[in-house]
Amino acid sequence: MNKLKKYTIMNRALALISLLFVFSFASCEDVVNLDLETGETKLVIDAEIIWKKGTDGKEQTIKISKTAPYYSGTTPKVSGAQVRVENSNGDVFTFNETEAGVYKCTNFLPVVDMEYKLFITAEGQSYTAVEKLSSATPINKIEQKIVPDFGGEDVIELTFYYNDPADQVNFYVTDYQSEFLIYPEYEITNDEFFNGNEISTRYSHEDMKSGNTVKITHRGVSKNFYNYWKLILEASSANPFLVPPGNIRGNIVNTSDANNFAFGYFRLCEADQVDYLVK
C-alpha cells in the first residue's frame, strides 16, 4: 500500500566518507587531511525499552557512552552510573551495570500505554525523561518477489503486512538487519492515510540474495519519537555538501545543568520481530 523511504544510520561519518571519495578522484597523488573541530564531549544515552511479542519483556538494556573525536576509533563507555525506571504505579526497576557502559534489568514489567520515567545519575549529573509504552500490531505475512531496480537490474523485494488499529493514531519504526548490511536500515510511517486499514511496507536491497536471513523489527512508537527519528534519518541521508543541521535533541533532560544536555531518546516500544529466510 505504501512505499516508504529507506534510511541507513551512518551519522556524520557518511558525509566525511563521501567527501574523501570525491577528493580521491580530484587528486591521485595528494593526501587530503581534514582538520576537524572537536566539539564538547556529550553523554550518549541509548535507552530503548523494547517489548518483543512472545516474550515477557523482563530483560531490558540501557547503554551509556560519550561522544568522541572522529579519528579516535573508540567510543568511551560510562561506568558507575545509577540507572532506574519508574512506572506510574510507583514500581521501580533498577538497571545494574554488567559491563562497561551496559546496564541491565531482569524484572521489567511492560504495560502498553503506561507512563514510565527514566532516572540516570552519571559523572555528577542527573538526567531524566518521561515516555509511554506504545503498542504495535503483529506482522500478518511476508511476501517475496523479483522487481526491476532503478538501474535495470532485477532485485528481490520483501513486502510485509500488518493491520492498523482504527481507534488509534499510530506511528511505526521498522529496522532491517542482515549479513549483507553493515548497519541496520530503517523505515518510518504513520497511519495518517491508512488508519484502520492493512498497511504494506516494501523492502529491497541490491545485495539481498537467496539464503540470506532478514531480521525485521516492527515497532510501535510515540508521535514525539517518530518526529525525532525522522529528523535523525533525514540528517543521516542528507547531501554531504549541504550545511548540516544543528544538534537534534531527544527527550532526556539534564536536571543538574540544562545546557549540558545528553544525546539520545528514552522510548518504550512494543515490537513484532520476524526472521525471514530469503527464498
C-alpha positions in Angstrom: 0.0 0.0 0.0 2.7 2.5 0.8 6.2 2.9 -0.5 8.5 4.3 2.2 11.9 6.0 2.1 14.7 3.7 3.2 17.4 5.1 5.5 20.7 3.9 6.8 22.0 5.2 10.2 25.6 6.3 9.5 25.9 9.6 11.4 28.3 12.3 10.3 30.8 9.7 9.1 28.7 9.3 6.0 29.4 12.9 4.9 33.1 12.6 5.6 33.5 9.4 3.7 31.6 10.9 0.7 33.8 14.0 0.8 37.0 11.9 0.9 35.7 9.8 -2.0 35.3 13.0 -4.1 38.8 14.2 -3.2 40.3 10.9 -4.2 39.2 11.4 -7.8 40.3 15.1 -7.7 43.9 14.1 -7.0 45.6 10.7 -7.1 48.8 11.9 -5.6 47.9 14.4 -2.8 46.8 13.2 0.6 43.9 15.2 2.0 44.0 15.7 5.7 40.8 17.2 7.2 41.3 19.4 10.2 38.2 18.6 12.1 36.9 20.6 15.0 36.4 18.7 18.3 33.2 19.6 19.9 32.2 19.4 23.6 32.0 15.9 24.9 28.4 14.8 25.5 26.8 11.9 27.2 25.0 9.5 24.8 22.1 7.5 26.4 20.8 4.6 24.3 17.6 3.9 26.3 15.2 1.8 24.2 12.8 -0.4 26.2 11.5 -2.9 23.6 8.9 -5.5 24.4 9.0 -8.1 21.7 5.8 -10.1 21.1 6.0 -13.6 22.5 8.3 -12.5 25.4 7.6 -11.2 28.9 9.8 -8.2 28.3 11.6 -8.5 31.7 15.1 -8.3 30.3 15.9 -4.7 29.1 19.2 -2.9 28.5 20.3 0.7 28.6 23.7 1.8 27.3 25.6 4.9 28.3 28.7 6.3 26.4 30.3 9.5 25.4 30.8 11.3 22.1 34.4 11.1 20.8 36.5 12.8 18.1 36.0 11.4 14.6 39.5 9.9 14.4 39.6 8.4 17.9 38.5 5.0 16.8 36.8 4.2 20.1 33.6 5.1 21.9 34.2 5.9 25.6 31.9 3.9 27.9 30.4 5.4 31.0 30.7 3.3 34.1 29.5 3.8 37.6 26.1 5.4 36.7 22.9 4.9 38.6 20.1 3.9 36.4 16.4 3.2 37.2 13.0 3.4 35.6 9.7 4.0 37.5 6.2 3.5 36.2 3.1 5.4 37.0 2.1 2.8 39.6 5.3 3.5 41.6 7.1 0.3 40.6 10.9 0.8 40.4 13.1 -1.1 38.0 16.8 -0.9 38.7 19.4 -1.3 35.9 22.7 -2.8 37.1 26.0 -2.4 35.3 27.0 -5.8 33.8 29.9 -4.5 31.7 31.4 -1.1 31.0 28.6 1.2 30.0 25.9 -1.5 29.8 23.1 -1.5 32.4 20.6 -4.3 32.5 17.3 -5.0 34.3 15.8 -8.5 34.6 12.4 -7.8 36.2 11.0 -5.1 34.0 7.2 -5.0 33.7 6.0 -3.6 30.3 2.4 -2.4 30.1 1.0 -0.7 26.9 0.1 3.0 27.4 1.6 3.1 30.8 3.9 6.1 31.6 7.5 5.4 32.6 10.1 7.8 33.9 13.9 7.3 33.4 16.4 8.5 36.1 20.1 8.5 35.5 22.9 9.9 37.6 26.3 9.8 35.8 29.5 11.7 36.4 27.9 14.1 38.9 25.0 15.0 36.6 21.3 13.9 36.8 19.2 13.1 33.8 15.5 12.2 33.4 12.9 11.5 30.7 9.3 10.5 30.5 7.5 8.4 27.9 4.6 6.0 27.4 4.9 2.5 26.0 3.4 2.4 22.5 1.7 -0.7 21.1 2.3 -2.5 17.7 0.1 -4.8 15.8 1.8 -8.1 14.6 3.1 -8.7 11.1 0.4 -10.8 9.3 2.5 -12.1 6.4 5.6 -11.5 4.3 5.7 -11.8 0.5 8.7 -12.0 -1.8 9.0 -11.2 -5.5 11.5 -10.1 -8.1 11.3 -6.4 -9.2 13.4 -4.2 -11.5 15.8 -1.9 -9.7 16.4 1.7 -10.8 19.5 0.6 -12.7 17.5 -2.0 -14.6 18.8 -5.0 -12.6 16.4 -7.4 -11.0 16.3 -7.4 -7.2 14.5 -9.3 -4.5 11.7 -7.3 -2.8 10.1 -8.2 0.5 6.7 -6.9 1.5 5.2 -7.3 5.0 1.7 -6.6 6.0 0.0 -5.5 9.3 -3.4 -4.2 10.4 -3.5 -0.7 11.7 -6.0 -0.1 14.6 -8.9 2.1 13.6 -9.4 3.6 17.0 -5.8 4.9 17.4 -3.3 7.3 15.8 -0.3 5.2 15.2 3.4 5.7 14.4 5.8 3.0 13.4 9.6 2.5 13.1 10.9 -0.6 11.4 14.5 -1.8 11.1 16.1 -4.4 8.8 19.2 -6.3 9.8 21.1 -9.0 7.7 24.5 -10.3 6.9 24.6 -8.1 3.8 24.1 -4.9 5.8 26.9 -3.1 7.7 24.3 -1.0 9.6 20.6 -1.5 10.1 18.3 0.1 7.6 15.2 2.0 8.9 11.8 2.9 7.7 9.2 5.1 9.4 5.5 5.5 8.7 2.3 6.7 10.3 -1.4 5.9 9.7 -2.5 9.3 8.5 -3.7 8.0 5.2 -4.2 4.3 6.2 -6.0 4.5 9.5 -7.8 1.2 10.2 -6.6 -0.5 7.1 -4.0 -3.1 6.3 -0.6 -1.4 5.7 2.1 -2.9 3.4 5.7 -2.0 3.6 8.2 -3.0 0.9 12.0 -3.5 1.3 14.6 -4.3 -1.3 18.4 -4.3 -1.5 20.8 -4.9 -4.4 22.9 -7.3 -2.3 20.0 -9.4 -0.9 20.3 -13.0 -2.1 18.6 -16.3 -1.7 19.7 -17.8 1.6 20.0 -14.5 3.5 18.1 -14.0 6.7 16.5 -10.6 7.1 15.5 -9.7 10.7 12.5 -7.4 10.6 11.8 -5.5 13.8 8.5 -3.6 13.5 7.9 -1.1 16.4 5.0 1.0 17.6 6.4 4.3 18.8 5.1 7.7 20.1 4.5 10.7 17.9 7.3 12.6 19.5 9.8 9.8 18.9 8.6 9.4 15.3 9.3 13.1 14.7 12.7 12.8 16.4 13.7 9.7 14.4 12.5 11.4 11.2 15.0 14.2 11.8 17.8 11.8 12.6 17.1 9.8 9.4 16.9 12.9 7.2 20.1 14.2 8.6 22.0 10.9 8.1 20.8 10.7 4.5 21.4 14.3 3.6 23.6 15.6 0.9 27.1 15.8 2.5 27.8 19.2 0.8 24.8 20.9 2.4 25.1 22.7 5.7 24.5 20.1 8.4 21.5 20.6 10.8 22.1 21.7 14.4 22.1 19.2 17.2 18.9 17.1 17.3 17.9 16.8 20.9 15.8 14.0 22.4 13.6 13.9 25.4 16.3 13.4 28.0 16.8 16.4 30.3 19.8 17.2 32.4 18.2 18.4 35.7 21.6 19.5 37.1 22.5 21.7 34.2 20.0 22.2 31.3 22.8 23.4 29.0 24.8 20.2 29.4 22.2 18.0 27.6 22.7 14.4 26.6 22.2 12.8 23.2 19.6 10.1 22.9 15.9 9.4 23.4 14.1 7.4 26.1 11.5 5.3 24.3 9.3 2.3 25.1 8.1 0.2 22.2 6.1 -2.9 21.7 7.5 -4.7 18.6 7.0 -7.7 16.4 10.2 -9.3 15.2 10.4 -11.8 12.3 13.5 -13.6 10.9 12.7 -14.1 7.2 14.7 -16.6 5.2 15.0 -15.2 1.6 14.0 -17.9 -0.9 
